[in-house]
């Protein structure tokens, strides 16, 4: 089965709940999951799928806990050409920066050679007050590709 590195960007904990639910589904399917609230390049397996589960903070920024990781990517620009990633972005459409925070991380990963594994999901907490539900539906659409 596949190894999954789950990178969690959270301010108030909501994204962490979503990540926990996704990890449970993946684990139940026999996949090996490792969650990271404070990821570092040297702690992540580049042969694993990187599942990004992140909210947007402030004016379209990454949550504070992912800022050091993003800065590290920007400064070192490692070769991540073997990395595949999937993005589960969580936001509030009443803000004009809806789900923009995690897009910064996707841009950095892409600049370093990483490739998307599946189409991203952008969950609007206005429409889906329980974001775990659409996140699990999204995962179930592609879990068979692992």
N, C-alpha and C positions, 0 to 999 in steps of 0.2 A: 504494500500500500504506500501512499504518498506521505511525505513529510511536509508539514505546513508550519511556517513561521507567521504568527499573527501579531502584527504591529498595531497597537491600540493608541489612538489619539483621543484623549478625553479631558474634559474640564470638570464636569459635574458627575461623571460616572455612567452616563447613559450609553456611551459607546462601549464601555467595558461590559455592560450587561449584554449588549448585542454580540460582542466578540465571544463572550462566555457561551451563549446559546449556539453560535456557529461552531465553536470548538466542540461542544457536546455532540452536535450532529455529525461532525467530521470524525470524532473519536468513535462514536457508535458505528460508523461505517468502516472502522478499522484503520483510520489514518492517524498518524502521529502528529500531535499539535503541541506547539510551544508558544505561549503568549508572552508578549513583551510590552510593558508600559514605559520602559526606559531602554529602547533598543540601541545597540551599538553595532557598527559594521562587523567587528570581530566576533560578535556573539550570534550572528545570523548565518545560517547555512545557505550558500548561494545556489545549491542544487535543489533546494526546497521551493515550494510555491510560497510567495510572500502575500499574505492576505492582509490588506490594509483596511482597518475599521476605524474611521475617524470622523469626528465632528468638526465643525468650523467654529472658531473662536473669534470674538471681537469683530473687526471689520474685514472678514474674509481670511483670517490667519489660521495657521495650524495651532492646535492646542499647545500650551506651554510644554507639556511633557514630550512632544515630538520635535520641538524646536532644536535641541542639541543634535539630534539625529540628522535633521535636514541641513543644519549648518555643517556637520561633518561631511555629508555627501557633497555639498557645494565646495568645500575647501579641498577635499581629497580627490574628488571625481574618480572613484574607483571603476574598474572594469566590471560591470554587472551584466555582461552580455549573456550569461547563463541563467539569469534570474527571470522568472515569470511572476507576474503579480496580478492580483484582483483587487479592485477597490469597491468598498462599501462606504459611501459617504453619507453622513447624516447631517441634516440641517433644517432650517426653518425658512420656508419660502416667503415669510413676511419681511425678510431681510434681502436687500439687493445683492448681497454677497453669498447667496444660498449655495452651500456645498463647495465654496471656492477654496477653503483651507487645504483640504487633502489634495486638490489639484496641483498645489505647489510641490508636494512630495512626488506626485506622479510625474511632473515635469522633470524634477531632478533625477528620478529613477530612469526615465526615458533618455535623458541626456547622457546617463552613464551606461546606456545600452540595454537596460531591462525592457522586457516586452510584456504587454498585457496578455493575460491568459484567456480572459473572457471580458465581455462588455461590463462596464461598471454599473453600479446601481446608485441612484441618488434618492435617499429616503427623506421625505418631507414630514416632519413631526406634526405639522398642521393637519395633513391628510391621514397620516398613520401615527396616532399617538402611542402605539406599541410598535416601535420600529423593529423589534425582533421578528415580527410576523413577515413583513415583506423581505427582510434579510434572509430568513430561512427559505422562503419561496424562491428567491434568487439563487441561493446555494443549491437547492434541489434541482434547479435547471441544468447545472453544470457539474455536479459532484461526480457523475458517471464518467467524466473525461479524465479524472485523476488517475 
